[in-house]
Amino acid sequence: MQFGLTEEQRMIIETTRAFVENELYPHEAEVERTGHLRPDLIRELQAKAIEAGLYAANMPEEVGGAGLDTLSWLLYERELGRANYALHWTCVARPSNILLAGTAEQREKYLFPCIRGEKWDCLAMTEPGAGSDLRGMTASARREGDDWVLNGTKHFISHADLADFAIVFMASGEEDTPRGKKKLITAFFVDKGTPGFVVRDGYRNVSHRGYTNSVLDFDNVRLPASAVLGEPHKGFEVANTWLGATRLQVASTCLGRADRALQHAIHYAADRRQFGQQIGKFQGISFKLADMAMELKAAELLTWEAAWKFDQGTVTEADMAMAKLKATEVLAMIADEAIQIHGGMGLMDELPLERIWRDARVERIWEGTSEIQRHIISRELLRPLGA
Ligand SMILES: Cc1cc2nc3c(=O)[nH]c(=O)nc-3n(C[C@H](O)[C@H](O)[C@H](O)COP(=O)(O)OP(=O)(O)OC[C@H]3O[C@@H](n4cnc5c(N)ncnc54)[C@H](O)[C@@H]3O)c2cc1C
């Protein structure tokens, strides 16, 4: 077992952190205040991210990405995760890995423009009636000759307002299984502007200001067979093959923000004086710091181990669920305690803490709720015993 970082990994961390601190932090207050990313700011920061070699760095080298192993990619994610989500997600975009599953033609049309920063993608699975239970989706795709016709509604779809196209999962039939009927799901590329496809404003959200969500309506949207991503009826197989590590990406961005909050708390505990001494000298404060640092390290180790196993081909669903669960819950704890250590100042928007505390909330819900992660972990424990 080896816990050291390579020289290359150290450079990735340094370069990404410098970019985040110098280019993204200065714009956080504006995005928090307006809830909006100016198009000219997006273009300016995007150009700088491309120039710095940080844009779409999650992608393999042969398609124009950085070709990082999973651990190195997650170290980069942790640094980006320190900043306002809308800023880093939009201006230093990481196109979905699922785009790699496309045909040569689909790669030309969707993948490469995303990597070059000319297009943005979004991914639509969730519906008003189907969240954790995605197989319960009712938005449908039916065949008409060689075409497919899509109907239904998706909601909570991140940055669909900005995206040029959506990767959409639709119920495309049913099959009989020993446990009853099971819905078949097909994934499609749907371009903005396709007749019958409407992207509406979604909900106002307590977390991640400037990072919008939308409602997608499909009213007899007609698509050619070439719009199918992967095989018809194999949408979840494509998602499982290409989106597995997304939970580790969520975990890593949470680790970055948790570390930012912890660093603020440590410095404040050393600077702030009450009752004639630094508040860090009170065990009520110093023990909090000890627990925060220990929990953060535990979350990091779970995430880095899962990343390492991902590249060895030995990672399990439970490994990734544990990393996501731990990192998102540790972020919530650290954000809350960092505010407590700052007293009233912790709640003021002079500091990033109230934002990190608000932003932490969504992390235990999206990419599989904490309950679903616990379900995955316990299933792996109980299944071998037939329970
Ligand atoms: C800001 C935001 C952005 C999002 N972006 C996207 C996106 O881009 N694309 C996309 O497709 N989706 C997106 N989502 C959807 C997200 O993945 C879902 O919100 C999430 O999967 C939970 O679904 P739900 O909200 O419908 O809750 P539900 O599934 O209705 O869950 C409600 C409660 O029941 C619990 N529960 C459900 N099933 C079980 C079970 N079996 N055991 C124990 N407890 C259970 C849940 O844990 C939760 O506490 C986004 C969500 C948000 C909030």
The ligand as an SDF file (V2000), in Angstrom:
LIG
                    3D

 53 58  0  0  0  0  0  0  0  0999 V2000
  -30.4520   20.6480   -7.3230 C   0  0  0  0  0  0  0  0  0  0  0  0
  -30.7030   19.3070   -7.9250 C   0  0  0  0  0  0  0  0  0  0  0  0
  -30.1350   19.0010   -9.1700 C   0  0  0  0  0  0  0  0  0  0  0  0
  -30.3670   17.7560   -9.7460 C   0  0  0  0  0  0  0  0  0  0  0  0
  -29.8360   17.4910  -10.9860 N   0  0  0  0  0  0  0  0  0  0  0  0
  -30.2450   16.3670  -11.6340 C   0  0  0  0  0  0  0  0  0  0  0  0
  -29.8710   16.1480  -13.0050 C   0  0  0  0  0  0  0  0  0  0  0  0
  -29.1130   16.9340  -13.6080 O   0  0  0  0  0  0  0  0  0  0  0  0
  -30.3690   15.0640  -13.6430 N   0  0  0  0  0  0  0  0  0  0  0  0
  -31.1900   14.1660  -13.0290 C   0  0  0  0  0  0  0  0  0  0  0  0
  -31.6120   13.2040  -13.6730 O   0  0  0  0  0  0  0  0  0  0  0  0
  -31.5420   14.3300  -11.7300 N   0  0  0  0  0  0  0  0  0  0  0  0
  -31.1050   15.4050  -11.0290 C   0  0  0  0  0  0  0  0  0  0  0  0
  -31.4650   15.5940   -9.7110 N   0  0  0  0  0  0  0  0  0  0  0  0
  -32.3420   14.6150   -9.0790 C   0  0  0  0  0  0  0  0  0  0  0  0
  -31.7250   13.8510   -7.9220 C   0  0  0  0  0  0  0  0  0  0  0  0
  -30.8650   12.8550   -8.3790 O   0  0  0  0  0  0  0  0  0  0  0  0
  -32.9080   13.3130   -7.0790 C   0  0  0  0  0  0  0  0  0  0  0  0
  -33.4320   14.4280   -6.3730 O   0  0  0  0  0  0  0  0  0  0  0  0
  -32.5330   12.2170   -6.1360 C   0  0  0  0  0  0  0  0  0  0  0  0
  -32.1800   11.0490   -6.8200 O   0  0  0  0  0  0  0  0  0  0  0  0
  -33.6740   11.8740   -5.1670 C   0  0  0  0  0  0  0  0  0  0  0  0
  -34.9070   11.7670   -5.8210 O   0  0  0  0  0  0  0  0  0  0  0  0
  -36.1780   12.5800   -5.2660 P   0  0  0  0  0  0  0  0  0  0  0  0
  -35.7550   13.9720   -5.0220 O   0  0  0  0  0  0  0  0  0  0  0  0
  -37.3070   12.3530   -6.1840 O   0  0  0  0  0  0  0  0  0  0  0  0
  -36.5050   11.9470   -3.8410 O   0  0  0  0  0  0  0  0  0  0  0  0
  -37.3080   10.5720   -3.5580 P   0  0  0  0  0  0  0  0  0  0  0  0
  -36.7170    9.4640   -4.3560 O   0  0  0  0  0  0  0  0  0  0  0  0
  -38.7580   10.8150   -3.6800 O   0  0  0  0  0  0  0  0  0  0  0  0
  -36.9270   10.3320   -2.0440 O   0  0  0  0  0  0  0  0  0  0  0  0
  -37.6400   10.9440   -0.9530 C   0  0  0  0  0  0  0  0  0  0  0  0
  -37.0780   10.3620    0.3420 C   0  0  0  0  0  0  0  0  0  0  0  0
  -37.3460    8.9360    0.3900 O   0  0  0  0  0  0  0  0  0  0  0  0
  -36.1230    8.2450    0.5970 C   0  0  0  0  0  0  0  0  0  0  0  0
  -36.1420    6.9460   -0.0990 N   0  0  0  0  0  0  0  0  0  0  0  0
  -36.5220    6.6980   -1.3720 C   0  0  0  0  0  0  0  0  0  0  0  0
  -36.3530    5.3890   -1.6630 N   0  0  0  0  0  0  0  0  0  0  0  0
  -35.8640    4.7990   -0.5310 C   0  0  0  0  0  0  0  0  0  0  0  0
  -35.4420    3.4850   -0.1930 C   0  0  0  0  0  0  0  0  0  0  0  0
  -35.5130    2.4760   -1.0600 N   0  0  0  0  0  0  0  0  0  0  0  0
  -34.9770    3.2590    1.0660 N   0  0  0  0  0  0  0  0  0  0  0  0
  -34.8960    4.2850    1.9660 C   0  0  0  0  0  0  0  0  0  0  0  0
  -35.2560    5.5500    1.6960 N   0  0  0  0  0  0  0  0  0  0  0  0
  -35.7260    5.8050    0.4620 C   0  0  0  0  0  0  0  0  0  0  0  0
  -35.0440    9.1520    0.0110 C   0  0  0  0  0  0  0  0  0  0  0  0
  -33.7660    8.8450    0.5470 O   0  0  0  0  0  0  0  0  0  0  0  0
  -35.5630   10.5250    0.4550 C   0  0  0  0  0  0  0  0  0  0  0  0
  -35.1840   10.7510    1.7870 O   0  0  0  0  0  0  0  0  0  0  0  0
  -31.1660   16.7970   -9.0820 C   0  0  0  0  0  0  0  0  0  0  0  0
  -31.7010   17.1000   -7.8220 C   0  0  0  0  0  0  0  0  0  0  0  0
  -31.4750   18.3280   -7.2400 C   0  0  0  0  0  0  0  0  0  0  0  0
  -32.0660   18.6110   -5.8910 C   0  0  0  0  0  0  0  0  0  0  0  0
  1  2  1  0
  2  3  1  0
  2 52  2  0
  3  4  2  0
  4  5  1  0
  4 50  1  0
  5  6  2  0
  6  7  1  0
  6 13  1  0
  7  8  2  0
  7  9  1  0
  9 10  1  0
 10 11  2  0
 10 12  1  0
 12 13  2  0
 13 14  1  0
 14 15  1  0
 14 50  1  0
 15 16  1  0
 16 17  1  0
 16 18  1  0
 18 19  1  0
 18 20  1  0
 20 21  1  0
 20 22  1  0
 22 23  1  0
 23 24  1  0
 24 25  2  0
 24 26  1  0
 24 27  1  0
 27 28  1  0
 28 29  2  0
 28 30  1  0
 28 31  1  0
 31 32  1  0
 32 33  1  0
 33 34  1  0
 33 48  1  0
 34 35  1  0
 35 36  1  0
 35 46  1  0
 36 37  1  0
 36 45  1  0
 37 38  2  0
 38 39  1  0
 39 40  1  0
 39 45  2  0
 40 41  1  0
 40 42  2  0
 42 43  1  0
 43 44  2  0
 44 45  1  0
 46 47  1  0
 46 48  1  0
 48 49  1  0
 50 51  2  0
 51 52  1  0
 52 53  1  0
M  END
$$$$
